[in-house]
Amino acid sequence: MKNDRSRISVEFLGKRAATPLVLPAGIMGMTWSGMKYTWENGCGIITSKSLTMEPRKGHAGPVIAEFEGGMLNCMGLCNPGIEEGLAEVNEFRKFYEVPVIVSIFATTIDDFLTLTQKVNESRGDFVELNLSCPNVSDEYGLPLAASKIKVAEIVSAVKMVSKIPVIAKLSPNVSGLTEICTAAEAAGADALCLINTLGPGMLIDIDLQRSVLSNRTGGMSGPCVKPVALRAVFEAYSRVKIPIIGTGGVSNGRDAVEMLMAGASLVGVGSALYEGGIGIFEQINQDILTYMDQYGYGTITDIPRLEKM
Ligand SMILES: Cc1cc2nc3c(=O)[nH]c(=O)nc-3n(C[C@H](O)[C@H](O)[C@H](O)COP(=O)(O)O)c2cc1C
């Protein structure tokens, strides 16, 4: 019973994930070999890097800076573009029966639709809309991520053309995140992914007397964002019926159980890979099983969730 891995397998939007752990967008999901390596080491669902219409070089280095409690990144959405990105997904999915989420990013609805049509023709299992960009504003200067109207518009347009389930990935850097979650659900989103990076934040090198990141500021992730991610997931879970991928600051089994208790169906593990290495997935899986044994839970869905607000 103790090590029976089927106990932590999760059904998600009609697909079976061998474990509850998800590789979030932007972390090792750029190539088929990275996807394979992640899956072989205990990850249940893999998300590609956010793919755009054209390849993007991203910002010049340094693009990652660590600090006590987490890290900042200003990658600038570097990616090989939708064609090459999907070729990697297809290569992986040709050989492995492991669900893949294709993350896409655009600044217009038309481009989101074109990207979705391309994903339709791929072997990707889900499409995730990266709706977390702080740099795209509407006529009032409101970032896309903060506008429930814009988020709903994009989700419902994509739902009209997508042949696979649609996941809305949302930003924590807004007021009224729960309203944006309910707007995404009402627009037809099949699931939510919460949260993208927090901030942006900044670090200064006092010896070089300059900002550590080339771009000065970057999105914050890792252990320091966990309380914000848990709050976002719990509040959304209290209001929506669709499943949630809880992502943000999970680096051990107890963190993962917290995320499940907050209401997540699956748990993203991103920045923890930088600190803990690829073995972190298996470690977290084992820790979840140990927790389940300690409290007598047969399967992962027996782990209780907090009472809704
Ligand atoms: C280096 C790096 C690159 C990222 N790239 C993306 C991306 O391309 N698209 C996206 O939606 N999120 C991206 N993220 C955000 C993560 O997917 C995740 O939501 C966030 O880091 C919080 O989870 P964590 O604390 O487990 O890392 C990136 C994060 C990091 C650290």
The ligand as an SDF file (V2000), in Angstrom:
LIG
                    3D

 31 33  0  0  0  0  0  0  0  0999 V2000
   12.4340   31.4280  -15.0450 C   0  0  0  0  0  0  0  0  0  0  0  0
   10.9420   31.4700  -15.0910 C   0  0  0  0  0  0  0  0  0  0  0  0
   10.2960   31.5500  -16.3210 C   0  0  0  0  0  0  0  0  0  0  0  0
    8.8870   31.5860  -16.3700 C   0  0  0  0  0  0  0  0  0  0  0  0
    8.2660   31.6370  -17.5840 N   0  0  0  0  0  0  0  0  0  0  0  0
    6.9040   31.6140  -17.6360 C   0  0  0  0  0  0  0  0  0  0  0  0
    6.2220   31.5800  -18.8960 C   0  0  0  0  0  0  0  0  0  0  0  0
    6.8320   31.5410  -19.9620 O   0  0  0  0  0  0  0  0  0  0  0  0
    4.8580   31.5900  -18.8820 N   0  0  0  0  0  0  0  0  0  0  0  0
    4.1220   31.5920  -17.7170 C   0  0  0  0  0  0  0  0  0  0  0  0
    2.8840   31.5640  -17.7820 O   0  0  0  0  0  0  0  0  0  0  0  0
    4.7530   31.5840  -16.5170 N   0  0  0  0  0  0  0  0  0  0  0  0
    6.1090   31.5970  -16.4570 C   0  0  0  0  0  0  0  0  0  0  0  0
    6.7410   31.5700  -15.2330 N   0  0  0  0  0  0  0  0  0  0  0  0
    5.9330   31.5220  -13.9870 C   0  0  0  0  0  0  0  0  0  0  0  0
    5.8240   30.0840  -13.4800 C   0  0  0  0  0  0  0  0  0  0  0  0
    5.1820   29.2600  -14.4280 O   0  0  0  0  0  0  0  0  0  0  0  0
    5.0660   30.0180  -12.1340 C   0  0  0  0  0  0  0  0  0  0  0  0
    3.7390   30.4500  -12.3440 O   0  0  0  0  0  0  0  0  0  0  0  0
    5.7050   30.8840  -11.0460 C   0  0  0  0  0  0  0  0  0  0  0  0
    7.1160   30.8120  -11.1150 O   0  0  0  0  0  0  0  0  0  0  0  0
    5.2590   30.4820   -9.6300 C   0  0  0  0  0  0  0  0  0  0  0  0
    5.5990   29.1380   -9.3440 O   0  0  0  0  0  0  0  0  0  0  0  0
    6.9570   28.6930   -8.5720 P   0  0  0  0  0  0  0  0  0  0  0  0
    7.0740   29.5300   -7.3330 O   0  0  0  0  0  0  0  0  0  0  0  0
    6.7780   27.2270   -8.2970 O   0  0  0  0  0  0  0  0  0  0  0  0
    8.0780   28.9570   -9.5240 O   0  0  0  0  0  0  0  0  0  0  0  0
    8.1400   31.5440  -15.1580 C   0  0  0  0  0  0  0  0  0  0  0  0
    8.8150   31.4630  -13.9360 C   0  0  0  0  0  0  0  0  0  0  0  0
   10.1910   31.4180  -13.8770 C   0  0  0  0  0  0  0  0  0  0  0  0
   10.8700   31.3170  -12.5410 C   0  0  0  0  0  0  0  0  0  0  0  0
  1  2  1  0
  2  3  1  0
  2 30  2  0
  3  4  2  0
  4  5  1  0
  4 28  1  0
  5  6  2  0
  6  7  1  0
  6 13  1  0
  7  8  2  0
  7  9  1  0
  9 10  1  0
 10 11  2  0
 10 12  1  0
 12 13  2  0
 13 14  1  0
 14 15  1  0
 14 28  1  0
 15 16  1  0
 16 17  1  0
 16 18  1  0
 18 19  1  0
 18 20  1  0
 20 21  1  0
 20 22  1  0
 22 23  1  0
 23 24  1  0
 24 25  2  0
 24 26  1  0
 24 27  1  0
 28 29  2  0
 29 30  1  0
 30 31  1  0
M  END
$$$$
